[in-house]
Amino acid sequence: MDGLKMEKWRTSFEMGVSGLKASYDSLLLHKRFEETFILKTDETSHTFNLELDPELPAEVQDRLEKLLIETEPEDSI
């Protein structure tokens, strides 16, 4: 995947994350939402991977993983 598509993907993911933040904040957990996950670039496959805090509620983990998949741009030939 080229750099332009990667940047588009990151931007779409971050916009979606802002929508999840309110749900997370309503749980009144001790960590800030931004501290519960890291979006890492896989240089080999030119994709993103999520590193999630193990204390993050399963529902939020699922929503973040689903968001990452849904915001991935199609790789046209």
N, C-alpha and C positions, 0 to 999 in steps of 0.2 A: 504494500500500500504506500502510495507516495505521501510526501510531507503535507501537501494541501489537504488531502483526505483525512490524514491523522489529525490535523488542526481542526478541521470541521467536526470530526468525531469528538475530540476533546471539548470543544465548545458546546456541542449538543449535550454531551454527558453532564457538563458543569451546569447547564441550564436546568436539566432534569434534577440534578442534585439539589439545587436551590428549592425545588418543590418538595423534596423529601425532608429538608431541614426542619420545617415546621412540625412534621409528624414526629421526628426524632426529639425535638425540643419539648414536645408535649409529654414525653416519657419522663422528664425531669431526671435524667441520668447525670452522673458526675463529670463526664468528659464532654468537651465541645464536639459537635458533630464532625467538624473538619479534622479532628484528631482520631477518628475511628476508622479511617480508610486511607489508603495511598493508591493513586493511579500510577502504575509503572508502565514504561514503554519496553516492550520486548523487541530488542534490536534485530533479533534473528528473524522473527516472523512479521515484524513491522505491525504489531497490534498492541493493544493495551491489556494489562492484567490488573486486577484489583487485589490488594493486600488488605484484608479486613481484620479488625480487632476481634479477638475471640469472645470478648465480653459484649459485643454488639448483638442486640436481640436478633433472633433468627429471621423475623419478619422484615427487619430493616436490611439485613444481609441479602435476603432474597430479592428485595426491591432494588437494591444497588446492582446486583448481578444481572437482573432482568433489564435494568436501564442501560447497562453497558452493552448488552447484546442488541437491544432495540435501537440504540443510537448509532451503531456501527454502519457506516455508509457502504453501499454495495460497491463491489470492486468490478468495474466494467472492463471489458476486454478491449 
